[in-house]
Amino acid sequence: MLEYFPINEQWVAIFTAVYSILERTAIIWAPLSLGFIAQMLWEEYVVAKFINTLDFILLEIKLPRDIEKTPLAMELVLQSLYQTSSGTWYDHWIKGKVRVWFSLELISEEGRIRFFIRTPAKFRKVIESHLYAHYPGIEVSQVEDYIGQAPFLHEKDEWDMWGADFVLTKADPYPIKTYIDYGLDKTDLEEENKSDPLNTTIEFLGSLGRDQYLWTQLLVQPVKDRFSKPDTLFGKHGWKDEAKRVVKELKEKSGGGDEGKGRASKRDSEVIHAIERSASKIGFDCGIRAMYLARRERFDGTLIPGVAGLYRQFNTEDLNGFRPTRTTDFDYPWQDYKGIRLARKKNDLFKAYVRRSYFYGPYKRRPFVLNAEELATIWHFPGRVTETPTFERIESRKSEPPTNLPV
């Protein structure tokens, strides 16, 4: 008789032996597995419960016509977001307390450009005091969430969207191109001679027309010890230690290690120096998300490459950069039967944006690290050189900063 599915007796013996071992040791591994699952479910529950109690507000920042400060001013402002307190083990495992996070947002509403910071309400005065201290001509006010005022919320069938998360192209310790690389740290540089990398983004946002919107959010919280520690099974170490590990590997590969064999090339030495300098500053766990939304008849697919390349000006070949991921599209039509998966991807991205969910559920993602200098490069207030017509600026400060701000 022809045997269509011949049985390999050796594999049968192996599977039988494994099953027998699992069956006999179930009294050991089953409770451990169930306990691990129960712990994960409990943590997810209490954390979600705690997050629902947080009172988030949205602050809009309106800029004056002349801003003479370098992005260093924003770097100092962003250091106020380094809020590391998450309480004791009891606070976390019983109350669900976690580190707070913030969202730095830059959006375009039909070409109108706006800056926002989303923050827990209790940090409002801290953030305002730092903003007014370094940018005395600005106006800061609490506003309703622009998402709730968007017209497509009530006309979803008439609108379309494209969006993505962004991740780093290389390991976290490698820095991106910063404002210092662009020479923006020089205070004696004439305004018309400045090359602000944010200008490209501002110009693109200002080019949107009627019924077209582009939202971006940069989510930040202090970096956690989440990198695998060498020579350990479950050990974790921090971002600065991870940078030291990467530097050590680079020195060994380039022949400039501790053994003194050979010498690192000039460019290798520059890369090592860049990583060490980057790690000398405070680091933040970050997530970046962007969405382009438009009424269907005005949805312009040619703008998608522009959205995907929003952060390309910060990329370098041998250091770091950004690339889009989890995009709301597919490469081939057979990957998505009747558009079911695409609709789910768009819905999930939209809900994640609305919730500003990244570090915790329900839309948890793996963050990447940027230091304060890198954050200030991506998100700062541009100077007079940015003259996009739809970029509204206030002529002068209408009022003094609140007198009750903390010193």
Helices and strands as residue ranges (DSSP letters): H 9-24, H 26-51, E 56-62, H 71-78, G 79-81, H 89-93, E 102-109, E 112-120, G 121-123, H 124-134, E 139-143, G 146-149, G 151-154, G 156-158, E 159-168, G 191-193, H 198-206, E 212-222, E 227-228, E 236-237, H 239-254, H 266-279, E 283-295, G 296-298, G 301-303, H 304-308, G 312-314, E 322-325, G 333-335, G 337-339, H 340-355, E 368-371, H 372-378
